Amino acid sequence: MDGELYSRQLYVLGLPAMQRIQGASVLISGLRGLGAEVAKNLVLTGVGSLTLHDPHPACWADLAAQFFLSEESLGRSRAEASQAPLAQLNEAVQISVHTGDITEDLLQAFQVVVLTDSKLEEQLKVGTFCHKHGISFLVAETRGLVGRVFCDFGEDFTVEDPTEVEPMTAAIQSISQGLPGIVTLGGDTKRHSFCDGDLVIFSGIEGMVELNSCSPQPVHVQNGSLEIGDTTTFSRYLRGGVVTEVKRPKAVRHEALDIALLQPLVVAQSTQEVQRAHCLHQAFQALHKFQQLHGQLPRPWDPVDAETVVRLAQDLEPLKGTKESLDEALLRKIALSSAGSLSPMAAILGGVAAQEVLKAISAKFMPLDQWLYFDALECLPEDEELLPNPEDCHPRDCRYDGQIAVFGTGFQEKLSNQQYLLVGAGAIGCEMLKSFALVGLGVKANGGVTVADMDHIERSNLSRQFLFRPQDIGKPKAEVAATAAQRLNPDLQVTSYTYPVDPTTEHIFGDDFFSRVDGVAAALDSFEARHYVAARCTHYLKPLLEAGTQGTRGSAAVCVPFVTEVYKGPTSAADSEDASHPLCTLRYFPSTVEHILQWARDEFEGLFNRSAETINCYQETSTSPSGMDRMQTTILLQPVMGVLKMRPRTWQDCVVWALGHWQLCFHDGIVELLRHFPANKVLEDGTLFWSGSKRCPQPLQFDPNQDMHFLYVLAAANLYAQMHGLPGSRDLAALRELLRLLEEPDSVHRSLISAGAFTAAELGPEQLKELQELLENWSKGPPLKPVLFEKDDDSNFQMDFVVAATNLRAQNYGILPVNHAQIKQIMGRIIPAIATSTSVVAGLLGLELYKVVSGPRPLGAFRQSYLHLAENYFTRSVPSAPALQLFHHLKWTCWDRLKVPAGRPERTLESLLAHLQVEHGLRVKMLLHGQAVLYSAQWPLEKQAQRLCLRVTELVQQVTGQEPEPGLRVLVLELSCEGEGDETAFPPLHYEL
């Protein structure tokens, strides 16, 4: 397993599922756009082997969605033309092409078979065989703006891990003796979501130890506590313990396709949506019947062919248990646009289908309840007079034929003249660039796409950022992505910037730049960056397409000036890893994994980063970076000096320090804490001090034969050596022998750095003098090298240190150990990611792009989408309209602004205030530019008079000390007015220069 390549994906699927995926063999038949998407996602995910089947020659219409094909591929077998570019995505995946027919002997070689471009007769034949022989079977189809996925995993399929979330754990505060026993949970009960019937196990309990060895117990949730079985005869609970959920497998039964075609669809949504799904179901059957009768799909926007499809659908046998009539208008619209092949639709259905393949292979996550129907017919104009006509949509032997068949040549022309900014060239950014290339966005001379990203390509990017290859590692993402997108469509006009879009680059992405831009797509991984880009779009009145993913979850949204609300995402990630915990909790009273991990993280930063910076600064100025005096600096640096009287000069010195620090953290510090707070300490109210969330710690005895003990010393010594510019060592046998020979660290020096002696007031005069001498000795020599944490390098001992420190601390306090992958994810703030959800959200943005480009559209045409592929949750809803605010006679939304021309000669502040009062009836109380106050009605009259006579730009320069940037077109001012309410937020004042 290439842990670095699949690191983000492992956090989604886990190692057992990934191992199954790497051993699986899959057949994909049909390599048009949809088949290419499924294949791309599976290869990036690392499926063992993939066989491609599609003997049909590539044609012009394929190029609108099939990104592995080019004009040079025309006439070649789609499968053969796709093999080489697919193989470049992941050299570990075996990719072959089957050129013959699909036979029963062929099918038996695969775990999963996927059909994406087959006639219904073949679907039924292959589906029946696969169902009979235990082969997972999928059908995925798109027809213009509608699509569907069908899954058959057999009559006895077991999902071993139904959900994406880790098993819930919670600290125990108390357990009662009785029937039932009541388990009171510690910490924030809102974070626990146990449900009635959940199975749980217990561990680490002191007192009522019988529960630690019990088999999984069902629980009943009552007022945030858990009711369990009879605890009457158990020992009295003392302290500690953790309750952990036990995940249970689920059985799934699927019908074969021939039966499922006639079954009522199970859609856990509104009646209207169920009826729409039934209509789509019958529409697909009618399209298959039309194709069987005429040898082709209905001609684009041909009314005669469309009416034929409507009649065929009405003549079909209704689904069992359904009586409602079919929606003729819906059927007609589906038929009229069914000949098209669209990149966004292929991306959406291809992402869903690929995720279902992974579910079939890995038994991870619940599969679809056989059918998923999806339509985006809202992309078409509501006004029938604006719909395309057959002449506008007939094939033109160009790469956009598949898209022209749906939207016509006029819309294609609009797309080609667009100017778009793409912020972020990561996973979603790569998918969006692919989409831009395929749909023909900005391919004309006066169009274009600008992509901005400051990051460089890492190996872990390659499993989902499909424009990058191994040879691109270390190169700028923006440049490589731009070049790769141009290979997909040589006509794409794309410019790359290796800068972020943030306040530091407003001289690049300023008024002139945004005046040329038609819209912005944001593919960013931080909420701070999203808010900034969204604010720029609001300022310049540009539409924003925005998406994000986390594991199999995803969201896609569109913000359109004056039509929708502006971007309202959270200001920071929920439950941010930066959430602070009280220092005393981290140092003395940890009770959760978060506590011990934060402590280990602080240890790393304090020992190997901040200490080096402090000593370097002290060498130069005799003060620490924070201005502490020598005494304070000495106390701060006790741990990093440790048991050494002088700077380390050899590897052995580093090992001596590491062993001494181990002894301090995991033995001496705990002994000192228990001296102050003994295990049997009782509070005034009679309760034990070490109870509830306070876990009584136990000191550890160093044993080099225990893996975590040894790993800590190995990692700490190597990091210490790195910081001092000394050679480290990876010789494990030599280190074990050295540890056997070393004596216990000097008790005198260890006492100086014990847990109870961290302030000058707690040290005696002789100890202080000795510490000061130590600091003087340490201040001699070359500067130290601060060690910066690198999350993706497992060979530099940094993760080893944090893993060992965390788990040793867990042993001290009886907290469940944490594995390397979990620690790496939290420490590196790694967002779980997988290619499938990335593909879906990019496709959803592609649909919104169609609407934005097509021209003015009503609010009801747009969609914001949320999905969770692991749990088959998929919702699309109309976004909110911008809120209307009122103040006297004024009405405005978040998209409005007050525009005031500067005039020639430029107006003064007094003139500006008079203009606002006369034209808008606003008596300004305060005027600001950024954080700078330009005017306040509360100031003395003399001060007001000094400001009122100044020109506005002169005033801004005087107050801020900065001249306006050359080419600046607008000064943005904020105002508050007399009579405003607490909730009033006036529109920004745009002072036009």
N, C-alpha and C positions, 0 to 999 in steps of 0.2 A: 504494500500500500504506500503510495507516494503521499505521505502526510502533508507535505508542503503544498503540492499541487491541489489536493482536495481539502485543504484545511477548512475553508468556509463551508463546504458542503458536508463535511463530517459532523459539524455542529447541527446540521439539519437531520441527517439520516442516521448517524451513529456508525460505529465500526462494523458491527455484524451485518447491517443492511448493506453497507458499501461492499463488504466481502462477497455477499450474494450477487450484487449487481456486477461485480468484476468477473464473476464466473458464469454469467448468463449469456444466452444466445438469442438474438431477436431477428425476425424477418420483417422488413418493411416493403410492402408492395405499393407502388405509386410514388413517383419522385417529382411531382409538380411542387408548387410552393408549400402546401401543407405537409407533404411527405418529407421535403427538405427540412422543414422546421422540426419535425419529430426526430429525424435523424441527427440533426445538429445538436439538439438538446441531449440526446442519449449519448452521443460521442463525447460531448463535453463532460457529461456526468461520469463517464468511464465504464460503460457497459462492456462486457467481455468481448463479444463479437457481434457484428451487425452485417446482415446480408441484405443487399439492395436488389429489388426486382422492379424493373420498368423497361420493357423493350421498346416502348413507343419513342419515336424521334422527337426531339425538342423542337418547339415551334415558337413563333414570336410571342404569342399570348402567355407562354410560360414565364417569360422574363420579368413580368410585372411582379412576381412573387417568389420566383425560384432563384435564389442568390448564388447558387453554385453553377449556374449556367450563364453563358455569355453569347454574343452574336456568333462567336466561333463554334459554339456547341450546336447550332441549328442543324437539324438533320441527324445528329448522333443520338444514340440511346440515352435517355435521361439518366438511367442508372449508371451507365459507364461514364458519362460526362461528369457525374457527381462524385464518383469514387475518390479521385485524387484529391480534390479540395477538401472532402470530408476527412480523409486520412491525415491531412495536415493539422487538423484540430487537436488530435490526441494520438500520438504514436503507439500508445498502449492498447488501443482498440483495434481488433482485427476486422477489416472491412473487405467484404467480397461482393461480387455481383453474380446473380443467377440469371442466366439468359433464356432459359426454357420456360415451360409452363409451370404453374403451381400444382404440384402433384401431392398425393398423400404421403409418399415416401419423403418428399422434401419437407413437408410440414412437421413430420415427426422429429426432425432434428432441432426444433426450436422450443423454447419455453414460452415465448410470446410471439404472436403473429399480428401484424397491424396492416390493415388495408385502408388506403387513403384515396384511391382513384379507381375503384372497381365497380362493375355493374352489380345490380342487386342479385342477379342469379349467382354470380361468383361469391358474393358475400354470404349468401345462404349456404352454398356448398361448403365453403371453407369453414364457416362458423359451425355447421353441424359436425364436421369431422373433428374440429378442435374441441368442441364441447364433449364429444364422446371419448376423446383420448386425453383429457386433462391438460390441454394446451390453452393458456390464456389467450383470448381473442379480442381484438379491438377493431372497430371501424371508425374512421374519422373522415368527415366530408365538409367541404364548404361549397356553397353555390352563391356567388356574389356576396351579399351582405347577410347571409344566414349560414349557420353551420351546426354540426352535431357530432357527438362522440357516443359510441356504444361500447360497453364493456361486458364481457362474459368470462369470469374467472372460475366457472364451474359451480357445481351444486354443493361442494363442501370445501370452501376456501376459508382458511383461518388467518385472520389479521392478528399478528403477534403483538404489535404495538399500535393501537388505534389512533393515538394523538401525538402531536408534535412536542407537547410540553414535557419537561422532566417530571418524574414522580414528585408529588408535593411532600415537603418535610416541614415539621414545626417543632419548636422547642416546647417541652412540657413544663408547666408551672406547678401543677399538683395533680394527684390522682386519689380519688376517694376509695375507701373500702366499702363495698356494698353491692347490691344488685339493682340496677346496673352500676358498674364503676364509672365515675365521671372523670374524664380527663380534661383538665383546664389547660388551655394552650397559652404560652407566653408570647410576648411581642405584639405586633399589630395583627389582630385577628382578621382584618380586612384582606390581608395578604394570603390567608388560608381559604381555600374554596373546597373543602371536603364536602362530599354529598352523602346522603343516606345510602347505605349499601356498599360504600367503598371499603375495600380491604386494606388493612394497615398492619404494620409490624412495629415493634418497639425495640429500642436499643439504648444502652448507656444509662439505664435507670438505677439509682441507688436506693436501697430499701426494698421496694417491691420488685425484686429481681426476677420473680417468676414470669413477669411479662416479657423479659428480654429473650426468653427461649420459647415463647408461644408461637404457634403457627399463625398465619394471617387472620386477623379478626375483623368481622364486619362492624361498622360504626353507624350510629344514629346521631345526626347533628341536632343539638338543642341549644339555642341561644349562644352559638359560638363555641360551645364545648362539645366533646365527643362522648357519647354513651357507648360503653363496651360491655362485655359479659360480666360474669360474677367474679368480683374481686374480694369477696368477704373473707375468704381463708388465706388471702395473700398477705405477705409481710407489709408493715406500714411503709408508705412512701416517704422517702427522705428528701431527695433532690435529684435534679438533672433528668436526662433522658430526651430522646427524640422519637417522634412518631413519623413514620414514612409510609406513603401510599404504595400499594402493590398494584401495578398495572395488570389488567386481566385481558387475555385474548378474546376476540370476538369472532363468531362464525358468520359467514356470508354465503347466501345461496343465490346463484344467478341462473336465469333461464337461457336457453339457446336463442339465437337471433330469430328463428322462424316463429317461436312462441312469443318472444318479447315484442315482435312487431305488432301483435294484436292485443297486447296487454295495455290497460290504462296506465298512463305515465304517472309516476309518483313525483309530484313537485310540491315541496313544502313551502308554498307561497300562496298568493291570493288567488281567488277563483279566476280572475281575469288573466293572470299569468298562466294558470293551468290551461285555460282555453286556448291561449296563444300557443303554448307548447304543443297542444293537440293539433292545432292548425299547421304548425311547422312540420310536425311528424307526418301528417297526410300530404303536405306539400312535397316533401322529399320523396314519398312513395310515388306521387304523381309525376315528378321530374324523372324518376327512374323509368316509369312506364312510358313517358314521352320519348326518352332516349332509346328505349327498346323498340318503339314503333318507328321512329324517324332516324335513328342512327346518330343523333346529335342532341345537344341541349337546345332549348328554345333560342331563336335568334334574338340578339340584344334589342330590347324595347319594341319587339314585334307584337302588335296587339292580337293578331290572329293566333300566333303560337301561344300567347299568354292565355287566351280564352280556352284553347285546347287543354292546357294544364289545369285550369279551373274546373273544367268538366270532368277530367280524369280524376281529380281529387274528390269531387262530389260523388263519383261513381264507386269509390273505394268502399270496402266493408268498414263500417265504423269500429272504433276501438271498443273493446268489451266494456260495458257499463257506462258508455258515454252516449248522450242524446243530443247535445247542443249542435247546431248547424255550424258549418265552417264559415269563416269570415272571407267573403269573396274578394273584397278589396285587398286584404292582406295576401291572399293567394295570388292575386293578379300582380301585385307589386313584387312578390318573390319571383314569379315566373319572368317578369320583364327584365329583371337584373340578374338572373341566375347564370347567365353565360360568363359573367365576369370572374376574374381571379385577382384577389386583393391581398397585398402583403400584410396589412394589419390583421385581417381575418385569419390568415394562415398562421401568424404569430400567436394569436390567442388560442385557437383550437389546437395548434401544434404544441403549445406549452402544456395545455390541459392533457392532451393525449399522451405526451411523453411522461408526465407525472403519473398517469394511470399505469403505464408500462412499468415504471419504477415500483409502484405499489404491488403489481402482480409479481414482480421478481423478488422483492425484499420482504413482502408481507408487513410492510411498514405503512401505516396510515390507512384509513377506511377508503375503500374504492367507491366510485360513483354507484348510485343505485341504478346501474345499467345505462340510463340515458342522460345526456346533457344536451339541451338545445340552447342556441345562442343566436340572437339576431341584432343587427345594428341598422335597421331600416330607417331609423331616425336621421341617418346621414343624408338621405334623399330629401329634396325640397318638399315642404308641405304643400306648396302651391302647385297644383298639377300642371299649370301653364309653364312652370319652370323646369319640369321633368325633361330629360333628354328625349330625342326622337331617333328612330332607327338610322337615319342618314348620319347623324352626329356620332353614332356609336359603332358603326361597322368597322371591321378590321382594316388597319392601314399598314400592316407589315412593319410595325415598330415595336420597341420594347415595352410600350405602355398599353398595348392592345387589350390586355386583360383588365386594366383599370378603365380604359376608355369605354369598354363594353358596359360599364356600370354608370359612369358619370359623364361621358361624352368628351369631345375634343375641346370644347370651350373651357371646361373645368381644368383639363390638362394644361392648357395654356396659362391659366391662373397659377397653378402650382409651379410651373417652370419659371415664373417671374418673381417668386417670393424670395425675400431676404430673411434668413432665420439665424438666431444665435442659439447654439447648444452649449449649455454650461455643464461640464462634466463629461468625461470620456471613459467612464468606468463601465460596469456591466450594462446598466440601462442606457448609458450614453452610446455604447457600441451598437446596441440594438436600434436605438433611434437613428443613428447615422446610416445603418443598413436600411431602415425604413425610408429615410429621406432619399437615399440613392435609388431605391426601387420605385418609389412613387414619382420620382422626377422633380423633387422640390429644388428650386433654384438652379435649374440646369441651363437656363438661358443667360446671355451675357449680362443682363441687368439684374439677374437673380444671384443667389449664392447662399452658402451656409458657412457660418463662422463657428468653430469649436474651440472652447477654452478649457484648459485643465493644466494645473501646475505639477501633477503627479507623474511619476515614472513607473514603468511596467515592472511588476514583480511576478515571480513564478506562480504565486497563489492566485493571480488574476486569470490565468489561462484556462481555468475550468469553467468560466462563465463569460468572459469578455472576449467574444469569439473573433474579433478583428485582430487579435494579437497572437503571435507565434513565439516559440521558444527563443528564436534568434532576436526577438524584439526586447527581451528582458533588459532593463536598465535604460531603455530609451523613453523619451517623453510620450505619454499617452496621446496627447492631442495630435502630435505630428504623425505618429504611426497610424492612429485611427483615421485621420484625414486621407492619408495615402491609400489605406486599405479600402476606404469607401469609394475612392475614385477608381479603384480596380473593379468594384462592383458595377459602377456606372461611370465610364470615362467622361461623360458630359457634366458630371456634378462639379459645380464651382464651389470649392471648399477651401477655407483659409483656417489655419491653426494658430492658436496663441498658447504659449506655455506659461501663462499667468493666471492667477485666480481672478474671478470677478468679485471684487470686494472694494472697500473704501480706498485701498492703496493703489488701485488701478483705474480710478475714475478719470484720470487724464487720458486713458486709452478708451475705456468704455464710458464715454461721456455724451454730451449733447449731440455732437456731430455723428458719433457712432449710432446712437439710438434713433436718430432722425432717419436713418437709412433702413432700420430694421422693421420688419412686418410682425414679428412675433418671437417669443423666447421659449425654449424647452429646457427645463431644469432637471438634471439627473444627478442630484447631490446627496451626500451621505451624512450631512449635518443639518440640524434644524436652523442653526444660526445662519449658515450660508443660504438656505432656502428663503429665510425671511428677508435677507438682504436683496437677493435677486427679485423676490416678489415685490419688495418695496420699489425697486428700480422700474419694474413693469408698471406699477401703479403710478409712479411719478411721470413716466413717459407715455402712459396710456397704451400699453402693448399687451396683447393676449399672452397668457402664460400657460404652458403645458407642464405639469409637474407630476412626478411619480416616485415611488420608493418601495423597497421590499425589505422584509426580514424573514428569512427562512422561506416557507411556502406562503407567507402572508404578503399581500401587496395592496397598493392603492394607486389610483390614477385620478387626477383632477384637472380641470380647466378653469381658468379665470379670464373672463372676457369683459373688457371695459364697458361699463354702464349696463351690462346684462346680468352678470353673476356677482356674488360677493368676492372680495379680494381673498388672497390666501390667508387661511386662519389656522395653520398647523401649530402644534405645540412649540413653545420657545426652546424646550430641551427634551431629550429623550426621557420617557417615563421611567421612574426608578433609576435615575442616572447613577452610573458607577461613581460619580463624583460626590454623591450624597455623603455628607460628613456624619461621623459618629463621635460621641463624646470621647475625648482623649483618655479619660479614666477607664471607660468601657473597653477601649482597644487594648490598653496596657495591662489592666488588672482583671476586668470582669467580662471577657468576651463570652458570648453565648450562641453565636451563629457563625456560619461559614463566612458571611460578609465581614464580620468583625475580624476574624483571624487572617483573612486574605488582605484586608486593609492594613492590618498590623504588619504583615510580611512585606507588603508593597512599601509601606513607610520605612521599614527596616532597610530595604534595598536602596531607596532614595537617600536615606540619611547616612548610610555607611559608605556608599560607593559613588555618590554624586554630590550631594550638598556638602559633605565633609571635605571633599577635595576642593570644591570651590571656596569654602571657608578658609582652609589652610593657605590656598594660593593667594587669596585676598589679604590674609594676615601677613604673609611674607612681604607683600608690597606696601601695605599701609599700617601694619600693626593693629588693624581693626578687622572685624568680620564684616561680610557684606551687609548685614543688617544694622551695623553701627554698634554692636556689642563691644564692651571693653574686654581686656585680656582675661579677666576672671570669668566673665560669662562665656567667652569663647572656649576657655579651658574646660569648663563644665560641659559645654555642648559637645566637645570632641572626645570626652572620656571613652565612649564606646569604640571609636575608630582607632584610638591609640591602644586601648585594651591593655593587655599584659606586657606589651613591648615598651621598653624604656627608650629605645631609639627607633628610627625608621627601619622598616625591614630591608634587608640587603640580599636575602636568599629565599629560595622556595620554602626552606624549613621555617624561616621566620614567619612566613605567611601562614603556614600550617599551624604554628604555635598560636598565632593570633586567632585563627579560625576556631581552633579547639577551645581557646579561652572564651571566645564570644559564645560558642555553643553552651559552655558551662554557665555563663552569665544568664543567657536567655531562658534556658530550659531546665536549669537546676537551681542555681544560686538565687535568681530573681524570684522563683516560686517559693523557695525556702524562706526568703526574706518576707514575702507577702504573707505566708502562713504564720510567720512570727508575729506580725501585726494583727492578723485575722485568723486565728486557729480554726480548724475544721469544725470544732464544737462550739464556736462562739455563739452566744445567744443575745438577742437584742432585748431592750427594756420591755417590749410587749410580749416576750416569751418565744418569739419565732427565731429560727436559726438564721444567722447572718448569711450563711451559704444556702440559700433556698430560692425558690422562684426562678428568675432568670440568671441569678448568680450561681455559677458552677464552681464548685470547690476544686482547685487545681491540684495536681500531683506532680512533684519533681521527677524528672527523668534521670537515669544514670547512663552516662555515655557508654555506648557499646559499638565499636567499629564494625561488628558483624551484622548490625541492623542496618538495612538499606538506607533509611532516611537519615540516620545519624551520620553514616559515612558520606552520603550524597551532600549533606549540608556542609561538612568540612571541605570536601573536594571543591564544591562550587564557591564557597566563601573564600577559600584560600586562592583560587584562581582569579576571582574578581578583585581581591585585595592586591594580588600581584599585578594585574592589569592596571589598576589605579596607580601603582608605584613604578610602572614601567619595567617590571621584572618578568622574566619568563615563568610561565606556569608549568603545569604537568598534568598529563592524562594517564600516567602510569599508575593504575589502580593497585597493583600488587605492591609497588614501592611505597605508596601512600599507606597502605595497611601496615606494612612493616614499620614505617616511621611512626605511626600512631601507637604501635605496640611499645616502641622504645621511649616515647615522650613521657615525661613525668606530668602529673597533674599540674595545671597552671598555678603560678605563684600566688599563694593565698593573700599576701599583703596587697599586691597589685589588684587582685580580683576584688578585694574588699573596697577598693577605691571606686570601683565602677558597679557596685552592687545596686540592686533595684531601689534600695532605700536611700541612696546617696547621690542625688541628682541636682542638688542646689548647694551653693556656697555655705548657706547657713547650717547644713547638715554635715559639713566636713570640718575636721579639726585643723588648727594652724599648720601642723606638720604635714597633713595630707594635702592642704592647699599649696604649700610650698613645693611639695614633690610634684604635684600636678603641673604647677607653673614651670618647673624645670623640664618636665616632659614636653610641654608646649614649645619651649625654647629649642629643645633638641629637635623637635619635629619641624620647626620652622626653617631648619637648615637643609639645603639640598634643592634639587630642581623642582619645578612645579609638578603637582600631581595631575593625573589624567582622569577627569570625571567620567564615570561610566554611564552612558545614556541607554535607557532601556529600549531593546529592539524586539518586538513581539514575534517576528517571523523567523528568527534565527535560533534554532534549538541547539546549536553547537557552541554557544559562547558562555555557557554556565549561568546565564541570567535567569532563564525559566527554571533551571535546576535549583537555584537558590530559593526562588519564591515557592516552588513546589515543596521542597524540603522544609523550609521555615513554616509554611502554612500547616503542613501535616504534623510536624513536631508540636506546634502550638495546639493543634487539634488533640494530640495525645495528652498534652498537659491538662486540657480542660474537658476531655471526654466528649469532644465534638466529632461527628462523623468525618472521616477523611475525604479529601477532594482529589479527583484525578487530574492528571496533567492537562488534559484537553479542556476541562472546565476552568482551571486556573488560567490557562493561556487565553481563553476567550475573554474572561473578565479582566485580566491584567492588560491585555492588548486592546480592550474595548472592541473586540471583533464582532461584527454583525454577521450572523449566520446567513448564508446566501446559496442559491441554487439556480441553475440556468432556466428552469421551467417557469418559475414565477416572474423572473426577469423578462422572459419572452412575452408572457401574458400582459404585463403592465405596459410594455412598450407598444404592443399591438393596440391596447386600449387608448393610449395617447395618439396613435396613428389615426384612429377613428375620429377623435376630437379635432385633430389637425384638418381632416376633410371638412368638418363643419366650419371651423374658423376661417379657412381659406375661401370657402364657397361664397362668402359674403354675409350680409346681415342675417342672423338667425335668431328666432325667439328663444327665450330661456328654456322652454320645454324641449328643445332639440339637443341640449347638452346633457352630459352624464358625468357624474363622479362615481367611481367604482371602488369596491373593496372586495378582496378575495382572500380565501384561506384554502389552498388546494389540498392540504392535509385533511381537512374536515369538510370538503366539498361545499364551502360557503362562497357564494358569488352574488353580490348585489350591485345593481346599478340604479342610481336615482338622479333626479333632476337637482342640480345644485341650488343653493339659496340665492334669492335675488338680493341685491345690495340694500341694506337698511336705509330708509328715508329719514333724514333729520330735519327738524323744523326750528326756526327762530324768527319770530315775528312773521314777516312776509317771505323770508328766504326758505327755500327747500333745496336740499342737496344730499348726495350719497358720498361714499368713500372715493368715488371716481371723479367727483367734481373739484374744482378749484376756482378761486377768485383770481382773475387775470387783470393786472394793472400795467399798462405800458409805462416805461421809464420816461418817455417823452424826449423831445429835443428843444431846448436844453433839458437835461435830466431834472426831474422834479425833486423837491426837497422832502424831508420827512413830514413837514407841516402840510405840504401839498398832498402827500400820500394819505395822511389821516383825514384830510378834508374830502378827498375823493371817495374814501370808504364810507364816510358819513353821508355824503350827498347821493352817491350812486347806489349804495346798498343799505343805508340807514344804520350803519354800525359805528358806535362810539367806542373806539379802541381803548382798552384798559391796559393791555401790555402787548408788546411786539418783540418777537424773538427771532434770531437766526441761529439755528442749532441750539446750543446751550447759552448763547450770548444774548443778554437782554439789551435790546436797542432802545426801548422806550417803556416807561411806566408812568401811568397817571398819578401814582402815589409819590413820585419824586417831588422834591421842592421845585417851585416854579422856575427858579434860576437854572437848575440842572435841566429841566425840560426845555427851556429856551435855548440852551447851548446845543441841544440835539436837534430841535425843530428846524433850525436854519441850515443844517447840513444836508447835502445831497445824499440820497439813500446809499449809493455805493461807497461814498466817502465815509458815511457813518459806519457801515459794516466793516470797512477796512480799519477804521479807528478803534472800534470795539474789539474786533477779533485779532487785529495785528497782522492780517493776511490780505493780500491783494486778490481780487477775483481771478480765477484761472483764465488764460487767454482763450477766446472762443466760447466762453460761458454765455449762454443765452438767457438763463433764468436764475434769479435769486429766489430761493424758497424761504418764505417767512411764515411764522406761526403767530396767531393773534388770539387774544381773549377780549371779550367785549362786556360792556356794562349790561346787566340784566340777564346774563347767560345762566343756565342751570348747571347743576353739578355734572350732568351727563352730556352736556353740549360739547361737541368737538368740531370746531369750525373747520371748513376746508382750508387747505394750505393756500397762502397768498403767493401767486407766481408773479414776481416783479420782472417783467420782460425787458431785457436790456437791448 
